Amino acid sequence: MFHAAPSLVPGSRSPKNRNDQHNGPQDDHDDRSPGRSGSGRPGDRPAERPSPRPGGQRDAFFDNAKYLAIVLVALGHSWEPLKGDSRVLQAAYMLVYTFHMPAFIVVSGFFSRSFDGSPARLKRLITGVAVPYVVFESAYPLFKRFVDHDPQAAITLLDPYYLTWFLCALFIWRLTTPIWKMLRHPLPVALAIAMLASLTPHFGGDLDLQRVLQFLPYFVLGLCLRPEHFRLVRRRSVRIAAVPVFAASLAFCWWAVSRVDTGWLYHRSAAQEFGQPWWVGPLMQLGLLGCSLLLTACFFSWVPGRRTWFTALGAGTLCGYLLHGFLIKGADYRGWFDHPALHGPLGEIAVSVAIAAAVTALCSPPVRRVFRFVMEPKMAWAFKPDAAELARERAGRQPDRDRRPEQELPRERESASAPREPAGVQEG
């Protein structure tokens, strides 16, 4: 859920660059100004028009989006043990769960577009996704054993625990990226797979495959998106329209609290497991996809494109995501959420503010540096040297005669009759 991107905001063309954040490598992006896209009316121009930035800088929009999304994830987890006493909180929970993970997965797919299965990409996939999965998939059960005094908490890499399902899913999705890029119509195929999964009960116990497949269309959609698509949803007209859309959605969620099982929003069960006929699964999958994408577009329209006080925190969302679970689970194991003071409007607000502040701190650069050995390990000892990288290093160590100033070249031409080394000796 989690890299530097070239600027996608209006402005002059910026050089192409590569992104090296933990969300994986990405395609080089064309930074053409959208100008008067759509109808060309001035009202459709993006609200922020920051000055052009060097190509090596991170894109503020995506860092802002990732930080805001991770805050929503943490808020949703903190509301889980409190929402039973408040219909308003249940409605807010349902609304947030409709789009917060789809938004994160769409961004993850967008930043996976350049994954081609090359050794460098596979190495980064292992160090940035697989290793954190193994570490935290082991750490959470151990935490439960000691804090909750549950010696039966099992450590298994086949059954993702709590938050780690996303790392497992991201690993699988990214490995299949070359296949989706090869298909002529990848999104309909991914949607068909998700619909089939929603009508297949007792499937996906290992590696949480049910959830992996049902969330797959959002990742594939991210692979299909281009920078101009994000510019379209960030027009001022879309931002204004997002206000009544969110208001109507919250009202609908308030109505649906007692009528719709929130388990559908987790995308980890088939229709039969909700006591519904099989054909309800594909219909719910289509309906949720439409609602999720609409709210995701509205969410992106509100994300600022300029640098803000929380822009730098977007680089640490993996830390915030994986570490905040210990706070939520620790409070749950100790029974802190059972305190009567928390089961009221003021208590719910206090918990929300506290978890938002906590996840903000967990995304900060100092925390990221402390946990870099787990989140972004180098692991040079585990991999063979990359032949292409070694060739580039050798090319950079050519003899001084190949790097003489231009004015010395005529002197070399005058001595062309002198013995010379065979061609290719100096090549990297």
Protein Blocks (a to p, Z undefined) as FASTA:
>chain_A
ZZcdddfbecddddddddfbfnbpaddddfbdfkjghjlpaklpcfbdcddddfkbccfk
lmmmmmmmmmmmmmmmmmmmmmmmpmklmmmmmmmmmmmmmmmmmmmmmmmmmpgoiakl
mmmmmmmmmmmmmmmmmmmmmmmmmmnopakbccdfklcghjlmmmmmmmmmmmmmmmmm
mpmblmlmmmmmmmmmmmmghihkagplmmmmmmmmmmmmmmmpcfklmmmmmpfklmmm
mmmmmmmmmmmmmmmmmmccfklmnopacfklnopafklmmmmmmmmmmmmmmmmmmmmm
mpcfbdcfklmmmmmmmmmmmmmmmmmmmmmmnommmpmklmcfklmmmmmmmmmmmmmm
mmpmklmmmmmmmmmcgklmmpccdfklmmmmmmmmgcfklmccfklmmmmmmmmmpccd
dehklpZZ
